[in-house]
Amino acid sequence: MATDSKKLTSTKKLSLLMTVVHKEKADYFLDLIESNNVNLQITLIGNGTTKSQIFTDEVGTKAVILSIVSDDNLDKILKVLEEKFLSLREGKGVSWAIPLSSVMGVTFFNFLSNNRESVI
């Protein structure tokens, strides 16, 4: 009896999209990213690195948005973010993506990739 050593792989790839914006604009960018088929986002608050912000009493001036994005939507989301960074007042920001090499569990993967029909 021959053993088949094929690995199971998905046709959908996922990436971690990291977006840094002014804290006041975080809700706007969260909604913007979510409107492009993104199920999971987390927001962290932080400070910038300019000298004027190092010794402030303010909790944080920047929002770091972590989003799980399927790669077939990634270019579209990055394009929309770029347009908003250039056109919004106080809407400056930076965004980049890190490919995810694996996700544990089929149900969790289906949730992250916004495959609603397969999520139990």
N, C-alpha and C positions, 0 to 999 in steps of 0.2 A: 504494500500500500504506500503510495507516494504522498509525501506531505507537501502541501501547497504553501509556500512561504511568502505569499503576496501580503503587502501591508495595506490596511484600510486607510484610505485618504479621502478627504473631502474635496469637492470641486470649488467650494467657497473658502477663501482665505480671509483671515481676520487680522486687523492691525489695531494697535493702541494709538489713538490720535491724542496728542497733547497740545493744548491751546492755552496760551498765556495772554490775558487781557486785563484791562483796568477792572477793579472789583465792582465798580458801579455798572459796568456793562456785562457782567457775568450772566445774568438772567436772559438778556437778549441773545447772547451767543449760545447759551444752553438750548433755548427754544429753536434757534436757527439750525443747530446741529441735529437736534431731535427730529426736526421736520424732514430730515433726509434718511429716514429708516434706521435710527440709532436707538437701541433699547436701554443701554446702560451707560450712565454718565456719573462721574463723581467730581465734586468741586473742592479744591483745597485753597486756602488763603495763604498768601506769602507776601514778602517784601521784595522790592527791586534791589539792585545793587549800587545805585548811585549814592554818592557820599551824603547828599542831603537827606536820604531816607534811612541811613544806618542808625542814627540816634534819635529816631522819633518815638513818641509814645503810642502811635497808632498801631493797632493790631496787625494790619496788613493792607497793602494798597493794590495788590495784584490777585487775580483769581487764576488758578491753574485748573483747567477742565480736562479730565481724563475720560475719553470716550472709546468704546469698542465699536469699530466700524468694519463692515465687510469691504473687501478690496474692490468690488465692483462699484461701490459708491464713493470710494476714497478720493478719486480725482475730482469728482463733482463737488464734494464737500470742501476740498482744499481750494478749488476755484471760487466757490461762493465766499469762503472766509477771506480770501485775498481781496475780492471786490469790496467786502465790507470793511476790511482793515484800511483800505485806501479811501473810502467814501464817507465813513461815519466820523462825526466830530467826537473826539476822545475815544475813537474806536480802534486805535492802533493795537496791534498784537502780533503774536508769532505762533505758528502752528507747524507741527511735524508729526510724522507717523513712524511707528516701530512695528515691524511685522511680528505676529505671534506665531511661534513654531508649533504649538500644541495647546489643546484645551481638553481638560479632563471631563469626560461624560458627554454622551450624545444629547441628552436633554438640555444641559447647560450650553453646549455649542449651538443647538437650535435656537435657544433663547437669545444668545449673544448675536447670532447672525440674523435675527428677526424673522425666523422661519416659523411663523405662528401656527401653521397647520400641523407641525410635528411636535410642538411643545405640549406635553401631557398636563 
